[in-house]
Amino acid sequence: MEPLMAVTIGILFAAAIYMMLRRSIVKLVVGLILLSNAANLLIFATAGMLRGAPPLVPQGLSAPANMVADPLPQAMVLTAIVIAFGVLSFAVVLVRRAWEIVRTDDLDKMKDTDT
């Protein structure tokens, strides 16, 4: 399972970089989405792809009795999803405003409007 996830993460990173290097600002936003998804998958893959019980310690013991899932990567990815949604919503509003002013999504043409 880990080699498949590594290939998937690599493809997502490559597609994100490719999309972010395009001239269209909409493709830039799509690249940001792919980049955040690839980073989230990378965090999950580095944490280990194990299935385990919730990390609950029974009363009277100092450690869980069986194999448990690590809650830290899950919490980090949840936080990253919220941050990525905020960045995405800001980028969409920024793209819409730029479209209203310049009437193009080509980044090279937007450079020509600078004074």
PEZIKA-V687435 format. One record per residue. N is the residue number from 1. SS is DSSP state (H for helix, E for strand, C for the rest). OMEGA is omega as a letter, one per 40 degrees, with the letter a starting at -180 (NA if undefined). Layout:
N;SS;OMEGA, N;SS;OMEGA
This chain:
1;C;a, 2;H;i, 3;H;i, 4;H;i, 5;H;i, 6;H;i, 7;H;i, 8;H;i, 9;H;i, 10;H;i, 11;H;i, 12;H;i, 13;H;i, 14;H;i, 15;H;i, 16;H;i, 17;H;i, 18;H;a, 19;H;a, 20;H;i, 21;C;i, 22;C;a, 23;C;a, 24;E;a, 25;H;i, 26;H;i, 27;H;i, 28;H;i, 29;H;i, 30;H;i, 31;H;i, 32;H;i, 33;H;i, 34;H;i, 35;H;i, 36;H;i, 37;H;i, 38;H;i, 39;H;i, 40;H;i, 41;H;i, 42;H;i, 43;H;i, 44;H;a, 45;H;i, 46;H;i, 47;H;a, 48;C;a, 49;C;a, 50;C;i, 51;C;a, 52;C;i, 53;E;i, 54;C;a, 55;C;i, 56;C;i, 57;C;i, 58;C;a, 59;C;i, 60;C;i, 61;C;i, 62;C;i, 63;C;i, 64;C;a, 65;C;a, 66;C;i, 67;C;a, 68;E;i, 69;C;i, 70;C;a, 71;H;a, 72;H;i, 73;H;i, 74;H;i, 75;H;i, 76;H;a, 77;H;i, 78;H;i, 79;H;i, 80;H;i, 81;H;i, 82;H;i, 83;H;i, 84;H;i, 85;H;i, 86;H;i, 87;H;i, 88;H;a, 89;H;i, 90;H;a, 91;H;i, 92;H;i, 93;H;i, 94;H;i, 95;H;i, 96;H;i, 97;H;i, 98;H;i, 99;H;i, 100;H;a, 101;H;a, 102;H;a, 103;C;i, 104;C;i, 105;C;i, 106;E;a, 107;H;i, 108;H;i, 109;H;i, 110;H;i, 111;H;a, 112;C;a, 113;C;i, 114;C;i, 115;C;NA
